[in-house]
Amino acid sequence: MSAQPRLLPWPGPAGKPCYLVSDADGAGYLSQLADEMEAVQLRMGAELIGHARLLLRDQKADARELRYLSDRLIEALQDALRIAESRGERLPVSDDECETDGPTPAKEGDG
C-alpha cells in the first residue's frame, strides 16, 4: 500500500476532504480518474481566467455578472489549491527537510 493517502480533487460529503488509499502507486483506476479530473479542473480554471479578463473589460457588465464570475473564480481557486496540496503531499521528502519545519536559521555572522 501507498504510505500516504492521496487527497482527491473532489470534496466528499458536506465538502469535507476525500482521500484515496491505494496499493497501485498511482496506476489504479481511481488514481487515473483523479489525475484526469485535476487536468480538467486546471484547464477549466485557465479558461475561466480568459472569460474573466473579457468580462472585466466590458463596461456594461453588471453586478450580477461580476458576482457570478467571482463565485466561479473562487471555485477554480479552491480546486487549484486542493490540487496543489494533494501534489505537495505526494512529493518525496529528503531527510534534511524532515529535520525542520521552516527555513534554516541564519548563523551569526551570515549575511
C-alpha positions in Angstrom: 0.0 0.0 0.0 1.0 3.6 -0.6 2.4 5.2 2.6 0.5 8.5 2.1 -3.2 8.8 1.4 -3.9 11.0 -1.7 -6.2 14.0 -1.4 -8.6 13.7 -4.2 -9.6 16.6 -6.4 -13.2 16.5 -5.4 -14.8 17.0 -2.0 -16.5 14.3 0.0 -19.9 14.7 1.7 -20.5 18.1 3.2 -17.5 19.5 1.4 -15.0 17.6 3.5 -11.7 16.3 2.1 -11.8 13.0 0.3 -8.8 10.7 0.4 -7.7 7.6 -1.6 -5.5 4.9 -0.1 -4.2 2.7 -2.9 -1.7 -0.1 -3.4 -1.4 0.7 -7.1 1.2 3.5 -6.7 -0.8 5.9 -8.9 -1.6 3.3 -11.6 -5.1 2.3 -10.3 -8.4 3.3 -11.8 -9.3 5.9 -9.1 -5.8 7.4 -9.2 -6.0 7.8 -13.0 -9.6 9.3 -12.7 -8.2 11.8 -10.1 -5.4 12.7 -12.5 -7.9 13.3 -15.3 -10.1 15.3 -13.0 -7.2 17.5 -11.9 -6.3 18.2 -15.6 -9.9 19.1 -16.3 -10.1 21.4 -13.3 -6.9 23.2 -14.2 -7.9 23.6 -17.8 -11.3 25.0 -16.8 -9.6 27.4 -14.4 -7.3 28.7 -17.1 -10.3 29.1 -19.5 -12.2 31.0 -16.7 -9.3 33.5 -16.4 -9.8 34.3 -20.1 -13.5 34.8 -19.6 -12.8 37.0 -16.5 -10.4 39.2 -18.4 -13.1 39.8 -21.2 -15.9 40.5 -18.7 -13.8 42.9 -16.7 -13.1 44.9 -19.8 -16.8 45.1 -20.6 -18.0 48.4 -19.2 -21.6 47.1 -19.4 -21.0 44.2 -17.1 -23.4 44.4 -14.2 -23.1 43.4 -10.5 -24.9 40.1 -11.1 -22.5 39.1 -13.8 -19.5 40.1 -11.7 -20.8 38.2 -8.6 -21.3 35.1 -10.8 -17.7 35.5 -12.1 -16.4 35.9 -8.6 -18.1 32.7 -7.5 -16.7 30.7 -10.4 -13.2 32.2 -9.7 -13.4 31.2 -6.1 -14.4 27.6 -7.1 -11.5 27.4 -9.6 -9.0 28.7 -6.9 -10.3 26.2 -4.4 -9.8 23.4 -7.0 -6.3 24.6 -7.8 -5.3 24.9 -4.1 -6.7 21.3 -3.4 -4.6 20.0 -6.4 -1.5 21.8 -5.1 -2.0 20.5 -1.6 -2.5 16.9 -2.9 0.5 17.1 -5.2 2.6 18.7 -2.4 1.8 15.9 0.0 2.9 13.3 -2.6 6.4 14.9 -3.2 9.3 12.9 -1.9 10.8 14.4 1.3 14.5 14.2 1.9 16.0 13.6 5.3 17.2 17.1 5.5 13.7 18.5 5.0 12.3 16.4 7.8 14.5 17.9 10.4 13.0 21.4 10.3 9.6 22.9 9.8 10.8 26.2 8.4 13.8 27.9 6.8 17.2 27.1 8.2 18.0 29.8 10.8 20.9 32.1 9.8 24.1 31.6 11.7 25.7 34.5 13.5 28.0 36.4 11.0 26.0 35.3 8.0 24.5 37.9 5.8 
